Amino acid sequence: MLRALDVLAACTSLASHVIHAGSIDSRDDAAPIPLVFCIDVEPDARLIREPVEWLGFDATRGFLEEQRLPIEQATGSPARFCWFLRLDPQITGCYGSATWVFERYAAVIDNLQRNGDHFGIHPHAYRWLEDRQIWLHDFANQAWMEHCVASSLEAFEQGLGTACRSMRFGDRWLSTETVNCSERLGIRYDLTVEPGSPRRETPMRGEPATGFLPDYYRVPRMPYVPDQRDFRRSSAGPRGVRLIPLTSSALAGIPLRRRISRLLRNGVRNRRQATPLAFWSDWSPPNAFTQLLDRALAAQVNPYLVFAIRSSIGARADRRRAVENNLRDLLAHSQAGRFFFCSPGELLDMWDANRQR
């Protein structure tokens, strides 16, 4: 059995080398690399029952504002971020209005808009159960999920005076029905999918849920048009919405059996992008952030990057330190001069143009 695994590992290594070499030969190493940096703007705690200040957002926003100049100096282009706002029923229930963030942070949002930042929605599935006095992730209730999307879009337009085109669903949950619904409601860019993520019964231990979080083992590792019958598969047909998966990479130095397990789950095609490259994680050699970023870029013929963090990291010293370190390494990367911080729409325009070269 071990000998068979050794042979399979050797074949995998050889195939990886061949495909990697082909990718390097066929891609344009001078083309810009579009990068979308997402911030999920939300309360610091998850199961809130009363209105509290979003201190994490205050700290995270302040930190990122300080990084605009270093980003522009490293990349040679403007630093623009993408803010995905909580406007769902949990916010309405606790703050009395789905548009609370627009009211509380009116001046802040105006300033972010002046800097050219992009905005989208970040709905969660929380539904309050009065009889049990708890919040429930009601994933299996499709009518509720569509209400969360629709009410968030309505609040967005009310708050910003323009229709919303981008979404990142909370806790990386998504379904085919919800993608189809969001497309009908005007969403054009969805950045929820995190390749390599496993199926889970609940987002967090101790938080009740119906349904489950889907796995993203076999999803495409590039922007794609989702199939109307299975959002995790690509379709050749034209649609109004495109899914933009977050960046994923490959871990080095892991046991053989674990490598084989990852290969079986993700498939040979995705083996070099089998692990979500979480920007809020504390990575270390042989899987330091720079090393993982190198592998993520090398695995793509037409490279792009999408990272996401929660605004609450500003209230947690360990998470904030990890984000600071990873951003420092990102800007010190050998390809930093090609990085272009942009909106989802700009990413697709650049990615499509690079693909046609």
PyMOL commands that set and color helices and strands:
alter all, ss='L'
color gray80, all
select helices_A, chain A and resi 2-26+55-75+89-95+100-104+106-114+142-160+170-172+176-184+256-266+268-273+289-298+311-315+317-332+336-338+344-355
alter helices_A, ss='H'
color red, helices_A
select strands_A, chain A and resi 33-41+82-85+118-121+126-129+134-138+166-167+189-190+209-210+242-243+248-249+275-276+305-310+339-341
alter strands_A, ss='S'
color yellow, strands_A
deselect
rebuild
show_as cartoon
